[in-house]
Amino acid sequence: MKINVKELILFGILGGFIAASQFALSFLPNIEVVSLFIIVFSLIYRKRTLYIVYTYVAIMGVIYGFGLWWLGYAIIWPLLSVITFTFINFFMEKYLALAIYSGIFGLSFGLFFAIPYVIFSGVNSGVAYWTAGLQFDLIHGIGNYFIMIILGKKIYNLLNMLNHKYFFTYV
C-alpha cells in the first residue's frame, strides 16, 4: 500500500483527530467515538485506514506510555478496521448493522483487551481483568451502539463528500 504525500498528511491528521476525540471524551467512562471513526474511515479508505489506526495507537503510546495496555490497543483497533473493510459489502450504508457491530465490539472490548494479560500474566490474570471490567464493557457497547446510530450516517456522508471535493474518490 503505497501512499502519496496528500494521503500521508490526511492520514496523520485523522489519526491525531481520533486521539483528540478520545481526550475530549475521557471524562466519560468508556464512552468514545474512536470506534465510530475507525469504522467509518474503514468504509471509506479500506486497507489504508491502518495508517490512521497505527498513527492513533502510536500517539496514545507516546502520551500515556507503552505499557501492557498499549499492546491491547495495537491488537484491538487494527482488528476493528480489518474486520470492517473485510466485510465492507455487508456493512456499506447499513447503519443499523453498523450500530449493532459497533455495540458488539464495545461489549467485547474487554475480552480482546485481556489477550495481552493472558499472554504475559496467565489465563487467571486475563480472566480476572476481563470480568472486573464487564460493567464498563456494557457501557462501552451501549454507547457505541447509540453513537453509531446517531452519528454514523452523518459522519460517513460528510467525510465522503469532503473526500470527493478535496482529496480522493475511494467510494
C-alpha positions as CSV (number, residue, x, y, z in Angstrom):
1,M,0.0,0.0,0.0
2,K,1.9,2.9,-1.3
3,I,0.6,6.3,-0.3
4,N,1.3,9.8,-1.6
5,V,2.0,13.0,0.3
6,K,-1.6,14.1,0.4
7,E,-2.6,10.8,1.9
8,L,0.3,10.8,4.4
9,I,-0.8,14.3,5.7
10,L,-4.5,13.4,5.7
11,F,-4.0,10.1,7.5
12,G,-1.7,11.7,10.1
13,I,-4.3,14.4,10.8
14,L,-7.1,11.8,11.0
15,G,-5.0,9.7,13.5
16,G,-4.4,12.8,15.6
17,F,-8.1,13.7,15.3
18,I,-9.1,10.3,16.7
19,A,-6.7,10.8,19.6
20,A,-8.1,14.3,20.3
21,S,-11.6,12.9,20.2
22,Q,-10.7,10.3,22.8
23,F,-9.1,13.0,25.0
24,A,-12.2,15.2,24.7
25,L,-14.5,12.4,26.0
26,S,-12.1,11.0,28.5
27,F,-14.1,12.3,31.4
28,L,-16.9,9.8,30.5
29,P,-16.1,6.2,31.4
30,N,-16.0,4.0,28.2
31,I,-17.9,6.5,26.1
32,E,-15.8,7.2,23.0
33,V,-16.1,8.0,19.3
34,V,-12.9,6.1,18.3
35,S,-14.9,3.1,17.2
36,L,-17.2,5.2,15.1
37,F,-14.3,6.9,13.4
38,I,-12.3,3.7,12.7
39,I,-15.4,2.0,11.3
40,V,-16.3,5.0,9.1
41,F,-12.7,5.5,7.9
42,S,-12.5,1.8,7.1
43,L,-15.6,2.1,4.9
44,I,-14.0,4.9,3.0
45,Y,-10.3,4.3,3.0
46,R,-10.4,0.5,3.4
47,K,-6.9,-1.0,3.9
48,R,-5.4,2.4,4.1
49,T,-7.2,3.0,7.3
50,L,-4.5,1.0,9.0
51,Y,-2.2,4.0,8.6
52,I,-4.7,6.1,10.5
53,V,-5.2,3.5,13.2
54,Y,-1.5,2.9,13.8
55,T,-0.9,6.7,14.0
56,Y,-3.6,6.9,16.6
57,V,-2.2,3.9,18.5
58,A,1.3,5.5,18.4
59,I,0.0,8.8,19.7
60,M,-1.7,7.1,22.6
61,G,1.6,5.3,23.4
62,V,3.6,8.4,23.3
63,I,1.2,10.3,25.6
64,Y,0.3,7.5,28.1
65,G,3.4,5.3,27.8
66,F,4.0,2.0,26.1
67,G,2.7,-0.4,28.7
68,L,0.8,-3.7,28.5
69,W,-2.4,-1.8,27.8
70,W,-0.8,-0.4,24.7
71,L,-0.4,-3.9,23.3
72,G,-4.1,-4.3,23.6
73,Y,-4.6,-1.1,21.6
74,A,-2.2,-2.4,19.0
75,I,-4.3,-5.6,18.6
76,I,-7.9,-4.2,19.1
77,W,-8.1,-1.1,16.9
78,P,-6.4,-2.6,13.8
79,L,-8.7,-5.7,14.3
80,L,-11.8,-3.5,14.2
81,S,-10.5,-1.9,11.0
82,V,-9.6,-5.2,9.3
83,I,-13.0,-6.8,10.1
84,T,-14.8,-3.7,8.8
85,F,-13.1,-3.5,5.5
86,T,-13.1,-7.3,5.1
87,F,-16.9,-7.3,5.3
88,I,-17.4,-4.0,3.6
89,N,-20.1,-5.3,1.3
90,F,-22.2,-6.4,4.3
91,F,-21.7,-3.1,6.2
92,M,-21.8,-0.5,3.4
93,E,-24.6,2.0,4.2
94,K,-26.4,-0.4,6.6
95,Y,-26.3,1.8,9.6
96,L,-28.3,-0.5,11.9
97,A,-25.9,-3.3,11.1
98,L,-23.0,-0.9,11.8
99,A,-24.5,0.1,15.1
100,I,-25.0,-3.5,16.2
101,Y,-21.5,-4.3,15.0
102,S,-20.1,-1.3,16.9
103,G,-22.1,-2.2,20.0
104,I,-20.8,-5.8,19.9
105,F,-17.3,-4.5,19.5
106,G,-17.8,-2.4,22.6
107,L,-19.2,-5.3,24.6
108,S,-16.2,-7.5,23.6
109,F,-13.6,-4.8,24.0
110,G,-12.5,-6.0,27.5
111,L,-12.3,-9.6,26.2
112,F,-10.0,-8.6,23.4
113,F,-8.1,-6.2,25.7
114,A,-7.4,-9.1,28.1
115,I,-5.4,-11.0,25.4
116,P,-2.0,-9.4,26.3
117,Y,-2.7,-10.1,30.0
118,V,-3.3,-13.8,29.3
119,I,-0.1,-13.9,27.2
120,F,2.1,-12.2,29.8
121,S,0.4,-12.9,33.1
122,G,-1.5,-16.1,32.6
123,V,-5.1,-17.2,32.0
124,N,-6.3,-16.4,35.5
125,S,-5.0,-12.9,35.3
126,G,-6.6,-12.3,31.9
127,V,-10.0,-13.7,33.1
128,A,-9.8,-11.6,36.3
129,Y,-9.0,-8.5,34.2
130,W,-11.9,-9.2,31.8
131,T,-14.5,-10.0,34.5
132,A,-13.6,-7.0,36.6
133,G,-14.4,-4.7,33.6
134,L,-17.7,-6.3,32.4
135,Q,-19.8,-3.4,33.6
136,F,-17.6,-1.0,31.7
137,D,-17.9,-3.2,28.6
138,L,-21.7,-2.9,28.9
139,I,-21.4,0.9,29.0
140,H,-19.0,0.8,26.1
141,G,-21.3,-1.4,24.0
142,I,-24.4,0.6,24.6
143,G,-22.5,3.9,24.0
144,N,-21.0,2.6,20.7
145,Y,-24.4,1.5,19.5
146,F,-26.1,4.8,20.1
147,I,-23.2,6.9,18.8
148,M,-23.2,4.9,15.6
149,I,-27.0,5.2,15.2
150,I,-26.9,8.9,15.8
151,L,-23.7,10.0,14.1
152,G,-22.7,7.1,11.7
153,K,-24.5,8.1,8.6
154,K,-23.8,11.8,9.1
155,I,-20.1,11.4,9.6
156,Y,-19.8,8.9,6.7
157,N,-21.7,11.3,4.3
158,L,-19.7,14.3,5.4
159,L,-16.3,12.6,5.1
160,N,-17.3,11.1,1.8
161,M,-18.4,14.4,0.4
162,L,-15.2,16.2,1.6
163,N,-13.0,13.4,0.1
164,H,-14.8,13.7,-3.3
165,K,-14.4,17.5,-3.2
166,Y,-10.9,17.9,-1.9
167,F,-8.9,14.7,-1.9
168,F,-9.8,11.3,-3.3
169,T,-12.6,9.2,-4.6
170,Y,-12.3,6.0,-2.7
171,V,-16.0,5.1,-2.6
